[in-house]
Amino acid sequence: MFLLVSATCAWLSIFNNCKKRHRAPDLRGETNRKSLEALVRNTGKESLQWGLAAGVYSGLTYGLSEARGVHDWKNIAVAGAITGVALALTTADISHEQIVQCAITGAAISTAANLLTGIF
């Protein structure tokens, strides 16, 4: 579930940022040392973001389940929203609209995935 949340939020932030600037300005299709370094740097950043999303989502769902004493869709929605906010805050250009959009998207996707788990 956290993978869907983080993937959607990452896609939205990439889509919003692509309008403004190139995502990896040093990566221009060249085969040189600068392009390789940019690729490694961007891969490291993406890995950190995925790790952050996984840790935040898993920790929150577990913590909320233990604190409330029940595992339901409300825990999942809150964890998805906070994970979406955390991912939105890792982007270069942070805007209020992007944070709210990622929070809503994270909550919606994680809740839908949780509710559909019993059906399929």
One Martini backbone bead per residue (centre of mass of N, CA, C, O) as a GRO file, in nm:
protein
  120
    1MET     BB    1   0.058   0.062  -0.022
    2PHE     BB    2   0.297   0.260   0.007
    3LEU     BB    3   0.377   0.233  -0.289
    4LEU     BB    4   0.130   0.373  -0.409
    5VAL     BB    5   0.158   0.638  -0.262
    6SER     BB    6   0.449   0.711  -0.349
    7ALA     BB    7   0.407   0.687  -0.653
    8THR     BB    8   0.188   0.901  -0.684
    9CYS     BB    9   0.340   1.134  -0.551
   10ALA     BB   10   0.583   1.125  -0.735
   11TRP     BB   11   0.429   1.171  -0.997
   12LEU     BB   12   0.309   1.445  -0.922
   13SER     BB   13   0.578   1.590  -0.869
   14ILE     BB   14   0.696   1.541  -1.147
   15PHE     BB   15   0.472   1.673  -1.312
   16ASN     BB   16   0.497   1.955  -1.176
   17ASN     BB   17   0.817   1.992  -1.228
   18CYS     BB   18   0.834   1.963  -1.545
   19LYS     BB   19   0.724   2.247  -1.612
   20LYS     BB   20   0.974   2.410  -1.482
   21ARG     BB   21   1.198   2.167  -1.489
   22HIS     BB   22   1.456   1.975  -1.501
   23ARG     BB   23   1.517   1.707  -1.302
   24ALA     BB   24   1.813   1.640  -1.448
   25PRO     BB   25   2.035   1.866  -1.558
   26ASP     BB   26   2.297   1.666  -1.604
   27LEU     BB   27   2.098   1.485  -1.777
   28ARG     BB   28   2.151   1.464  -2.151
   29GLY     BB   29   2.263   1.178  -2.285
   30GLU     BB   30   2.537   1.155  -2.198
   31THR     BB   31   2.875   0.992  -2.194
   32ASN     BB   32   2.973   1.081  -1.886
   33ARG     BB   33   3.071   1.156  -1.573
   34LYS     BB   34   2.845   1.361  -1.505
   35SER     BB   35   2.604   1.174  -1.571
   36LEU     BB   36   2.675   0.950  -1.371
   37GLU     BB   37   2.666   1.125  -1.115
   38ALA     BB   38   2.371   1.215  -1.150
   39LEU     BB   39   2.248   0.934  -1.143
   40VAL     BB   40   2.347   0.853  -0.860
   41ARG     BB   41   2.224   1.092  -0.705
   42ASN     BB   42   1.925   1.042  -0.789
   43THR     BB   43   1.907   0.752  -0.683
   44GLY     BB   44   1.963   0.821  -0.387
   45LYS     BB   45   1.720   1.008  -0.348
   46GLU     BB   46   1.500   0.804  -0.420
   47SER     BB   47   1.573   0.595  -0.203
   48LEU     BB   48   1.516   0.780   0.036
   49GLN     BB   49   1.218   0.829  -0.027
   50TRP     BB   50   1.124   0.532  -0.014
   51GLY     BB   51   1.221   0.480   0.275
   52LEU     BB   52   1.052   0.697   0.407
   53ALA     BB   53   0.776   0.592   0.321
   54ALA     BB   54   0.793   0.313   0.451
   55GLY     BB   55   0.849   0.402   0.744
   56VAL     BB   56   0.610   0.590   0.791
   57TYR     BB   57   0.378   0.401   0.718
   58SER     BB   58   0.441   0.160   0.903
   59GLY     BB   59   0.463   0.314   1.171
   60LEU     BB   60   0.178   0.441   1.168
   61THR     BB   61   0.001   0.191   1.147
   62TYR     BB   62   0.106   0.058   1.401
   63GLY     BB   63   0.071   0.293   1.606
   64LEU     BB   64  -0.236   0.336   1.561
   65SER     BB   65  -0.326   0.050   1.630
   66GLU     BB   66  -0.214   0.054   1.922
   67ALA     BB   67  -0.353   0.316   2.028
   68ARG     BB   68  -0.658   0.231   1.937
   69GLY     BB   69  -0.701  -0.101   1.912
   70VAL     BB   70  -0.738  -0.076   1.589
   71HIS     BB   71  -0.777  -0.207   1.249
   72ASP     BB   72  -0.841   0.046   1.013
   73TRP     BB   73  -0.906   0.289   0.774
   74LYS     BB   74  -0.816   0.532   0.948
   75ASN     BB   75  -0.521   0.459   0.982
   76ILE     BB   76  -0.458   0.446   0.679
   77ALA     BB   77  -0.534   0.738   0.605
   78VAL     BB   78  -0.338   0.885   0.793
   79ALA     BB   79  -0.079   0.748   0.693
   80GLY     BB   80  -0.110   0.836   0.395
   81ALA     BB   81  -0.113   1.142   0.442
   82ILE     BB   82   0.162   1.168   0.589
   83THR     BB   83   0.327   1.040   0.363
   84GLY     BB   84   0.255   1.249   0.149
   85VAL     BB   85   0.381   1.488   0.298
   86ALA     BB   86   0.668   1.376   0.319
   87LEU     BB   87   0.710   1.360   0.010
   88ALA     BB   88   0.654   1.659  -0.055
   89LEU     BB   89   0.901   1.765   0.129
   90THR     BB   90   1.134   1.632  -0.073
   91THR     BB   91   1.106   1.845  -0.264
   92ALA     BB   92   1.220   2.132  -0.408
   93ASP     BB   93   0.922   2.241  -0.474
   94ILE     BB   94   0.725   2.385  -0.232
   95SER     BB   95   0.371   2.360  -0.198
   96HIS     BB   96   0.062   2.374  -0.075
   97GLU     BB   97  -0.082   2.215  -0.301
   98GLN     BB   98   0.110   1.969  -0.303
   99ILE     BB   99   0.065   1.877  -0.012
  100VAL     BB  100  -0.242   1.836  -0.027
  101GLN     BB  101  -0.244   1.644  -0.268
  102CYS     BB  102  -0.068   1.419  -0.134
  103ALA     BB  103  -0.249   1.368   0.109
  104ILE     BB  104  -0.505   1.285  -0.042
  105THR     BB  105  -0.381   1.065  -0.217
  106GLY     BB  106  -0.267   0.888   0.009
  107ALA     BB  107  -0.536   0.833   0.152
  108ALA     BB  108  -0.695   0.715  -0.089
  109ILE     BB  109  -0.508   0.482  -0.176
  110SER     BB  110  -0.473   0.335   0.095
  111THR     BB  111  -0.775   0.287   0.146
  112ALA     BB  112  -0.844   0.139  -0.114
  113ALA     BB  113  -0.640  -0.091  -0.078
  114ASN     BB  114  -0.757  -0.193   0.190
  115LEU     BB  115  -1.053  -0.246   0.094
  116LEU     BB  116  -0.961  -0.436  -0.161
  117THR     BB  117  -0.827  -0.678  -0.017
  118GLY     BB  118  -1.097  -0.845   0.048
  119ILE     BB  119  -1.196  -0.884  -0.254
  120PHE     BB  120  -0.914  -1.002  -0.401
   0.00000   0.00000   0.00000
